[in-house]
Amino acid sequence: MKQFDVPVFYRSPIISTVKDARKELDPRKKDFSPSVIDFGPVRFKIARHFGFCYGVENAIEIAYEAIDENPDKRIFLLSEMIHNPNVNEDLQERGVKFLRTTTGEQLIPFDELTPDDVVIIPAFGTTLEVEQELERQGVDTETYDTTCPFVEKVWRKSSQIGDDDYTIVVHGKRYHEETRATFSHAKQEGPVVVIRDFEEAELLAQVIRGEKDADFFYETFDDKYSEGFDPAEDLRRLGVVNQTTMLATETKEIANHLRQAMIDRYGEADVQEHFADTSDTLCYATNENQDATHALIDDGGDVGIVVGGYNSSNTSHLVELCEEKMPTYFIRDAQQFDSPSEVDHFDLEEQGVVTTENWFPADDTPVDVVLTSGASCPDALLDEVIRKIIAWYPDAKPVEDALEPFEEKTESD
């Protein structure tokens, strides 16, 4: 796989040592068991897979190339390049300006752009409507397009199933940048409807089976279907694609459920005429990170810490998985806590930052800390979390000693 030129300040001495050792021992990525960094009174269980994925590293490389190659030009990001505040803030400090918010509100009017300006398309891609508007302003939309190849793969699959006269069902968050982009591309090829979760899949299945009528569909999926959508005709044949950061297991459950609804309505013998196989659209990195998180939490721990941007979809799903097994804290970086007595963290249910007291079981040594991060999170942020926590233990092993087993494994190979 291609090696990207990612700025060194996003790398990390601790995490890089662990990752390098695991890569040497398990080059085929078959072993999902966590790595354990033992500092004595505190041990960190690190997920086998986490952090920057292929698409994110590709986007970061292109963005910093744009800065280096255009020192005398205005440089804009269409919106957040990836959902990590540290990365986006660094780009802004280097003079990059955002044209829109992640939810689509305009910050700088497109008509203020000139053909000499550089515009970076984010890893989520963008809608055809926005792309066409930029091109009307004479802006180059290709040179610094960081759209993730796996997002583009979903677009190609959407086009294929649309061309085969299937309706495109998108498992995603309707107003997430990636789903907005996928919706825009897909509706050019066929009817589209977006469903958020398994509960909405069941509501759609009720319409497919004929248990609910068109009015129910229009009310339930308001603003989630393409113009002219006719449930009576457009739910006779369909295929499921997904926002690449959704839970892969949930996408599979949704696809299986809708396939069964087709069988209920039309019979097993004709199911291929009514349901397209789209299983190959699931992102490999999302799958690996989620599988590794399952193995991580199955191994057990006293407290979970997940690092990433609060608006990161893939990170929020890792938090959901960890919360099922242990107290878990979703933080953007190590600045969210100073001591074991208090942490500021993002609460998925409240959809906001909350403060929790006595969050860290520092007295129950040894403490097992389950640690992972989202696909848009620099490894350096995990280093900071580890160093801050081990500083609470005067008798903790030095970092060099704790990493020695991993360095020995690398040297022995």
Secondary structure, DSSP 8 states (H G I E B T S, - for coil): -------GGG--HHHHHHHHHHHHH-TT------EEEE-SSEEEEE-SS-S--HHHHHHHHHHHHHHHH-TTS-EEESS-SSS-HHHHHHHHHTT-EESB-TT--BSS-GGG--TTSEEEB-TT---HHHHHHHHHTT---STTB---HHHHHHHHHHHHHHHTT-EEEEES-TTSHHHHHHHHHHTTTS-EEEE-SHHHHHHHHHHHTTSS-HHHHHHHTTTSB-TT--HHHHTSSEEEEE-TTS-HHHHHHHHHHHHHHHHHHH-GGGHHHHEE--GGGS-HHHHHHHHHHHHHHHT--SEEEEES-TT-HHHHHHHHHHHTTS-EEEESSGGGEEETTEEEEEETTTTEEEEEES-S-TTSSSEEEEEEE-TT--HHHHHHHHHHHHTT-TT---HHHHHHHHHHHHHH-
